[in-house]
Each structure stands twice: as C-alpha cells, then as structure tokens.
Amino acid sequence: MTDTSGDDRRLPPALAELARTPIDYADGEGIDFEPYETFCSTGETTDWLRQWTGNPELDGDAFRVFGQDGTGGLAALWRIRPGRPLTEQPVVFLGSEGETGVVAGSLPDFLWVLAEGIGPLESVLHDDHSPRPEGALPGLAARHATTPRRPARTIIAEARAEFPDFTASVDALCR
C-alpha cells in the first residue's frame, strides 16, 4: 500500500501497465492521452505548477503527474485524502490553456473512464461522455479496477460532486 505521507514516486501497477498500453488517438476520435512510464519528479512538478499558476511559492507535493495530452495538459493524482494510498486519490486534469477538472474519484474509477474511450482532456472539455470502448483499455480496467464498472458519465459526475471546489481552489493558487 502506498502511503501518501511520504514522497513515493513509484507508479501503482495499473499506471505502470497503462504506460505500456497503446492508446489510439484515431485522428481526433480517440483518447488524447499519453501516459508516462514514471511519475514526474518533485522538482519537475513544482517547476511546472509554479509556471502554470505564476505562483513561485508553491510546491508540487499535492500532485503525482502521470501523463499528458497533446497540448501539454497534465493528468495527475491529487493527494487530497491524507493517509490514503495513491490509488484512492482523485485523478485531475490541469490543461495547458487553464482548463481544470476532476476526472475520477480514484485511480480504479479513472481506469473505467479510459475503458469507455474518454481521456482526462475529453472528460473536462466535453459534456458528452458517451462510451466508445478503446482497444486494450477495457481489459486493463477489468484486471486492475477495484471499484465496480459504471458508466464514465456517472464516474465523472460523482467525482465532480465530491470535489466541487477543485477548480476554484486551483484558481486561488494563481497569481
């Protein structure tokens, strides 16, 4: 179990497998998401967050960045639940043009969202979360998810309801 009180930068097994799984963008019809093979380092995350917010006083400890979209927007685990493992932290998106949003309430739920062909960027930018099953991702979710399979639109709505102030709290960090 991963303790969020430490500085653990090892990918959970589900994210490690996701990094090895091809994701087809399909000329704009698929998922615009590239998972990383490792979490970004503390320094990289801090530098990025400071540049993104214009706030030199921040550190990136609240986020474990594990992937990006084609524009450079980042997907991260948001370490908001003290003492809980990384897999139980919400997945958030911080876009290159200031878009923000909670994608899923946990890593297992995020896997189900991906399985329906919806990536972090798409979950934040679009309200139509119609399923478009994506390649190997449903199998990956079935192997690793510890939450029941639910429609992506339900998972996204639940996460937004649980963390309604995420965007406002991120906006408050900006200078």
N, C-alpha and C positions, 0 to 999 in steps of 0.2 A: 504494500500500500504506500502511496506517495504522500508524504507529509508536506502540507503547504506552508508550514512554518520555516522550512529550510529553503535552500536555493537549489532545488532539484531541477535539473535541465535535461533529464532523460525522457525521451518520448514514451508515453504509455504504449503497450503493444499494438493497440488499434491504430494509433497515429503512425507508428513505425511501418505497419503493413500498408496503411493508406499511402505513405510516401513511395512505396514500391508498386502501387496500383495505377495503371494508366487511366487518365481521366480525359475523355474526348470532348473537346470544345465544340466540335462539329460546326465550324463556320458560324459561330454565334448562336447555335441552337442547343448547345450542351452547357456544361458547367465551366465557368471561367474561374478556375482554381488550380493552383499549383502547390501541393503540399511540400514541405521541407523535410529533409532527412534528419534534421535535428532542430531543437528549439533555437531561436536566435539567442545570442549571448546576452547577459545582463547589460553589458556596455552598448551593444547594438540596439537593444530595445530602448534603453534610456536615451541614447542619441536620437533615435527615430521619434520617440514620444516628445522630446524637447523641441525638435524641429517641427513636428506636426502641430503642436499646441502653441509654439512660440514662448513656452514657459521653461526657462533654464533651471528652475528649482525642482523640477520633477525627476523622479527615477522611474524606471520601468518595472519595478518589482511586482506590480499588480497584474502583469500580463506575461503569458508564455506564448509568444508568437510562433505559429507552426505552419503558416502558408500565406500565399498572396494571390491576388487576381492579376489580370493582365495589365492593369493600370498602376499597380503597386500598392493597392489597398491590402491591409493585413487582416488575417484571421488569427484569433488568439483565445486562449483560455484565460478568463478573467478571474483572478484569485480573490473572490469576494466572500467566500464561505470559509471562515477561519477553521483550521484544523481538519478540513475535509480533503480527501485526495483530489489530485488534478482531474481525474475522470468525472468527479462530481461538481466541477466548476462550470459555469456557463461559458458557452462559446460566443464570442462577439466579433463584430467586423468594424474596422476603422478604415474608411475609404480614403483614397488619395485626394479626393475633392471635398473632404469633410463629412462624408456620409458615415453614420454610425448606427449601430443597432445590435440587439441581442438576437442571435441566430437560433440558439437552442439552450435549454436549461442545464445540459450536461453533455459530456462527450458521447455517451451512448445515444442520446437523442439526436445529436448532430449527425451521427452515422446514418440514422434513419432518414434525415433530411437529404443527405447526399444520395442515399439509395433511391430516392424519388427523383433524382436529377436536378436538385436545387442546391446551389452553392451559397457561400456566405454573401457574396455580392448580390446575387439574384434574390436572396431572402430579404435583403434590406431595401433594394431598389424597386422591387415589383410586388404587387399585392396578389397577383395570380400565382398561387403555389400549386398548380395542377401537376400531378405526378407524371414524370417522364423517366421511367426506370433507366438507370445508367450503368451499362456494362457489368463489371465485376463488383460494383459497389453494393448491390443488394446482398450478395453473398458475404462480403466483408462485414456488413452491418449484422447479418444473421450470426456470424461467428463471434463478434465482439460485443454487441449491444447487450446490456443487462437490463434495459428498460423494454417494455412491450412495444411492438411495432404500432405506430399510429401515423395518420396522415401528416405530412410535412406541415400543412397549414395549421393543424392542431398543435403540433410541437412549437412552431414559431409563435402562435398566438399565446400559448401557455407561458413561454419564455418572456414575451413582451409584457404579459400581465404580471409576472413575478418580479420583473425588473423594469418598471415603467419609467424610472428616473435615470436610466443609463445614459441616454443622450444628453440630458440636462447636466448630469454630473461630469461628463466629458467636456461639454461646452464650458462649464465653470472652470476647468483647468486651463482653458485657452487664454492667451494674453493678446 
